[in-house]
Structure formats: structure tokens, C-alpha cells
Amino acid sequence: MSQARIARGLVVAASATALLTLAACSGGTPAPSGSASSAATDEKCAAFKDYGDLTGKTVTIFTSIASDSEAKPHIDSYKPFEECTGATIKYEGSRDFEAQLPVRIKAGNAPDVAYIPQPGLLQTLVRDNAGKVIEAGDLAVKNVETYYDPAWKGYGSVDGKFYAVPVGANVKSFVWYSPKMFADKGYTIPTTWDEMIALSDKIVADNPSGDVKPWCAGIESGGATGWPATDWIEDIMLRVNGPEVYDQWVDHSIAFNDPKVVAAIDKAGTILRNDKYVNGGLGGVKTIATTSFTEAGLPILDGACYMHRQASFYQANWGEGVKVGEDGDVWAFYLPSINADQKPVLGGGEFAAIFADRPEVKAFQAYLASPEWSNAKADATPNGGWLSANKKLDINKLVQPVDKLSYQILSDPKAVFRFDGSDLMPSAVGAGSFWKQMTDWIALGKSSQDVADAIEKSWPAK
């Protein structure tokens, strides 16, 4: 589940238009040719020259990020584009974004640009609103193909056409732990799934009273209860069956109750439905269904459990005064693969789609896919908690250690990235039966086969 959830190059003529662009970059009257100020401006704005002179043009952007404090880093990240092209970016955020956007599109009042939190929503918008979502322009295509893993272009495409550029990323394949607890017991970070299971068994043997468990987990999330369990299945599907089968599962080329899927759910059960392994500091297996995902990892701080599988964004849940880092109170390691030579990575992200076929809109979409924007966004996010999969993002600009670790994982040549499966499936499944059935799997002890059968029956007919 996601949290929060070009332009063709315009040639800059050697004329007064170009001087206006430079003036926008320098914030005043153009500096005399050859001056130090002019040289600095030229260097700063060199990467923007293909966008052309957009003086007087306005681009509207609509996102789900509504609070002033959360919106400010986004607004600040647009300033280089505004300064170097002369355009104005008008930002609007709404907590009702996902409900409002489709209504606005159908009413002919769509924003120029919108941040789409899931590829599944993008697909719905494109298919339900013929011609209203505009294909990305040449510069946006070039930037995505140059600076991103090919998978990201696929997630921004619908029916073979490319619409939306990636603007944010997160890594879900993490296990959180206490470095001090591991060091005190002489435990080492597992590099394969079997090593992780062996470590879990060792923790059980070292704590015969059962007061301390290897794992703690929680899947309660209000109306979205169950989604953390779907992440477990997605991560294991990638590890057990590989990316090709994962893709077939997500797009329903194989049935949800295929034996490969049932086997993955069973494998998750070796941890999540094992009373010896869970639920440290919280109770037995069934407490996983009633424990909020925001609090599920906290028993690590009390020494009641050793490991908690959750995404990079969980760094925000540890609370005031808790140091997150390799030498901190808590840290994270990559959820091991079956084979140490393979590195499947589950994650999520957001995408920017456009709804107006104007040069300034396509130029801004291209900017959002550029290294200039990714680095400006990192600079504008001083408290961290944001990440891009852009290959030219300067890792030193990332503030939080987990953000840096996430980027290292995404940038690893061995990494095979796949998007959160439930975000790609039809909403009736990905945000419906999958969540509910995984909750029943925990709370009611429903069998993996029965769970998979029920989800398969819920898959919408084509």
C-alpha cells in the first residue's frame, strides 16, 4: 500500500527572449555578457535550456499533500524551474485528492499536473477518461529512460503508452532490529532467508521462557487493516518465484490461487503464524490482527522482540529521542533473498501525470523526472523521509540514514525492483479482498488455500 498516498525541446533563441530567461534565473536585470554573475547564471540554468522561455506561463499541480509543512519541500523544489524558465508553478494539496481528482477530470476542471500515488489509479484514470490524461512528451521520456530503471517507465505506462514520470520512491524490503541487542547476543545480520530462519530459531532457543520472541508484527490500519500482511506476501512472492512470476501474478496471467501463490502465503506463515516466533511483547499470533502497524515494531525498544519487517517509511514511527542508524537504537537490514546472489526489492512510489497538452506543462513534467529536480527536492527536505529512484540523485543530499540505505539498495546493480503488488491490482482485490483475506488468515486461522481461493473469486471479470 502506498503511503499517503515533454516537452519537445523548445529552442532558446539568441534574442531578448533568452535574456529574459537569464533574468529570471538571476532574479533581476540580465548581467552584462561575460560578467561573473552571467557566467554563474548560465551554469545554473544550463540544464534548463531545452525547456525554453516560459515567462508568464503558469502550471497548476494537485497532490494529496495538504499541510503547509509537508507541502513546503515540494514548493521549494520547483523554484529552480521557475527561476530558470520564468514559469510559475501553482501548488494545491487536498486530503480528499483521490476522490476529487476523478471528479475534476470528468468536469473538465483537471489540474495541469497531478501526483498519482499508485499505478492502479493511473490505469483507472486513463481508461475511464479517454484522451484526458496526456502522454508524456519527448523530454520526459528521455529523462525517465536515462535516469531510471526501466521498471519505472513501465509503472507509468498504460496499455503500452507512457503517461506518468516517477517522483518518489520507497523500499519495503526491510527488517528493523536493535544493533545493541544483536551485538549483546553475538547475532549477525542474515544474508539469506535460511540464515534468517536459523537466527529466529536461535532466538527462540536463547529465550526458553517465551517472554522474548524473534518477531513482532501488526496489521491493523483502520479501514485498510491487512495491508502490511500483503507486503509480506509480495516480498516472499518475489523471493520464492522470481520477478517474472510476480508480474504474472499481479496482472492475473496466473490465478491468485495458483500453487505458487499458495506456497508463498504458506512460507509467510512459517513466521507470522508461528507462536514460537510471534508476537514479541504483544501476545500470540492473533494479536497481529489487532496491533496497529504504527506500533508493531516498538517492542524492539523494550527488548521484547528482535525483528520487525516494515518499509523505509517506518523510520517516522519510532518516536522522539530514538536514534535510527547503524549505531543507533534501531536500524534496518535488507530482507534476505533465498539466494544471496539475488536481490529482489519490493517498493512503492508516486508518479506525475499531466492533463494539459501545453509546452510549459510538458516541460515541468520533464523537470520532475530530471536529476535537477531530484536533487532540489532532497535539498528542500532537510528532515529527510523522502527518496527518489533517479540514478543521478546525490546520496549525500539524503539526510536520514534509512533514506541513504534505501537508495543504495535501489541503486545496487543486482537489485530487481518490483512495485507493491496490491497497488497494481484492481482495487477490489488490492485494496479489498487481499487485505480482508490476509486479516482472516491471521485472526481466524483461515488456510492459505482458502484465502487464495476467496481472493481469486473476487477478481473482476474482464
NORHU-V379046 format. One line per field, one symbol per residue. phi: phi as a letter, one per 30 degrees, with the letter a starting at -180 (. if undefined). psi: psi as a letter, one per 20 degrees, with the letter a starting at -180 (. if undefined). burial: # if it has 9 or more other C-alpha atoms within 8 Angstrom, else .. A space follows every 10 residues. Layout:
phi = ???
psi = ???
burial = ???
This chain:
phi = .dcjh.edec ddddaddddd ddddddiade deeidddddd deddcedcdd didceidbbc bbbdccdedd deededddee dddccidccc cbbbdceddd eedddddibd ddbbdcdbed deeddddcbe idccdddddd edddddcbee eddddccbhi cccbcdbabb ccdbbdaced ddddcidcdd cbeddddddd ddddddbddi dccdbbaabd ahdcejdddd deddddeddd cidddedddd cidcddceed dddddddddd cdccddcbbe ibkceddedc cdddcddded dcicbcbbda deddedcdjd icdcleccdb abbdddddcd dcbdbcablb bccbbbcced ddddddedcc dddedddddd cdcijbbbcd dcdddddddd eddddddddd ddeddcdbde dddcdeedcd cbdddddddd dddciddedd dddddedddd dd
psi = pqpg.aqqpp poqmahghhh ghhhhijbpp qqpirhgggh ggghjhijhi iaokpiqppq pprjohqghh hghgghiigh gghiiirppo qpqpikghhh ghghghikkq rhqqppiqhg hggggghimp ihppqqrghg gggghhjqqh hhhghjqplj ppgpqpiqqq pimqpqrohg ggghikqqpq irghhhhhgg hggghimhhj hpqhqqqpjp lcijpihhhh hgggghgghh irhghgghgg jkhqqhkqhh ghhgghhhhi ghkohhhqnp ihbaghihhi pphhihihih hjjirhqoor rhiihiihrq ipporhkahq rqqpoqrhpi iqmpppaarq qoqqjpmqgh ghghhggijq hggghhhghj mhjajqqqjp ijpohiipgp hhgggghhgh iphipopqqo hhihrqhhfh kehggghhgh hghikqqggh ghgggghipq q.
burial = ##...####. .#....#### ######...# .......##. ##..#..### #####.#### ######...# #.######.# #########. .###..#... ##.###...# ########## ###.##..#. ..######## #.###.##.. ###.####.. .######### #########. ###......# ###.##..## #.##..#... .######### #..####### #########. ###.##.### #....##... ##.######. ####..#### ########## ###.###.## #.######## ##.##..... .#.##..### ###.####.# .######### ######..## ########## #.######## #..####### ..#....### ####.##.## #...#.#### ########## ########## ###..#.#.. ######.##. ..
